[in-house]
Amino acid sequence: MPWTRIITAIVAIVFALGMLIIGGWYFTLGLCVIVFLGQLEYFQLVRAKGIAPAAKTTLVVSQILLISSAIASPLTDALFPLTGALICFYLLFQPKPATIADISTSVLGLFYGGYLPSYWVRLRVGFAHTAPTVNVASINLPLMGYWPESWNEPKLFPPALTVTCLAFGCIWAADIGAYIMGKWLGRTRLSDISPKKTVEGAFFGLLGSILIGEIGAWYLEWPYWYVTGMILGVLIGIVSLLGDLTESMMKRDAGVKDSGQLIPGHGGILDRTDSYVFTAPLVYYFVTLLLPLLQ
């Protein structure tokens, strides 16, 4: 593996962990930057097909969705259809009549690149109830930030942090397991959309996600941890793979190998974040709807 790729990966991991741990507006604004850059790549893929989306309008309203998620999560669900209508309204009054493709790709850009990622903000910043109830301050830095006073008891971290870390851990385990075992044992192609992915790699990626899910559920003392941990691991393992294949499908249709060249040795932002897009709402509703029913 080239040193450029390794160094870039280390920098990206440090940046992601810093955002994740501190949370608050640090996490929100960091995600805003990532989403903005990812949407630029998305619209570049769209334009490669000769489509003229409402890129600027979509970029702006997507940032509004992310910020609203940090302020008041329910407001985001109300804003989503309104921002979609605003995009259509903008396209309606362009000098050149918009096509169905112009409208659909713009709204997809809002949904895929703005609304779905907003669930990470809801989970890390707006979420406050899961795992054991503990008396711990979730804000001890300016701008709603947090930094652990002690690293000895991760179980005592704010629930929003522990749940988000567990979700990230499942995604990382799925990616690493699929990559390593796919390289070693992979023989059967999983899909023509992404020729390098194999059934064997996907299977071990799923096992990796389940393993982390089980360990996390046990450590956080979730109710029926052996069941809830497995469910979370299975869901994340499958959905993260679907997110990867979805982005591969868009690149294949646009006729490009990578979504961009922003990250040396890794391609574009979308190439590194595709596994996270569909995962966010799934994890959010898992811990806000399913877990409370089992208490």
Summary of the structure (lengths in Angstrom):
residues: 295
radius of gyration: 19.5
end to end distance: 46.2
largest distance: 61.5
contacts: 1017
relative contact order: 0.13
helix: 72%
strand: 2%
